[in-house]
């Protein structure tokens, strides 16, 4: 399990979880961290790509060394996989996933549980989503608050439609249907997978698409919701792709900032 992080001071906590610590971007990290800026890398794009600069590094520098049918997982210092018997009365060290559950045996991929988008308060929709409502008028009702509407509202009106048109023919129509008809997506930009072939195909697909998106949208963007545009596109595409191309199971993820346990 690789735990992606921005803070060097969390090294001991991540090691205590028995995860592999991964340092992202330009921050300084101790030698024990795996870094996304060694070997063949796109680390300089981290503020735009988020977690996917490490996925690129893993694809280009590490994936071929992994045995097939070996579970490989990714989490982050604020989003962690937990056991099904998760309890708020237990510490994160007791709750965190450390062993492969027996029920995973017949699956290729584990995705985080879904984040429901329908519960946005109407006042928030009217305050921040006026332009998005013009393109998605059904979003005035909860059942109309789709992935497409949510993306329009938070990351730029019409951007996800333009990006979808840049996908290859094998995904373009299916992804468009997915974002227009689903009111939730699997959270965390995280997955666990035991097929090297599936992981490699995902990386080939996502990075080909994001490179095309770079040519369309560039990097001259302002505001958190737009600077990390490519991270947010990947966040929506990842669950769609693994659901389409692998036998998957959903598993609980919790938001827990490891900085709370900083020692």
Secondary structure, DSSP 4 states (H G I P E B T S, - for coil): -EEEES-GGGHHHHHHTTPEEEE-TTS---TTSEESSSSS--GGGHHHHTTHHHHHHHHHHTGGGSPTT--EEEEETTEEEB-TT--TTS-HHHHB--S--GGGTT-SEEEEPEEE-TT--HHHHHHH-HHHHHH-GGGGSGGG--HHHHHHHHH-TTHHHHHHTTS-TTTHHHHHHHHHH-SEEE-SS-EEES-HHHHHHHHHHHHHHHHHHHHHH-S---SHHHHTHHHHHHHHHHHHHHHHHS-EEEE-EEE--GGGG--
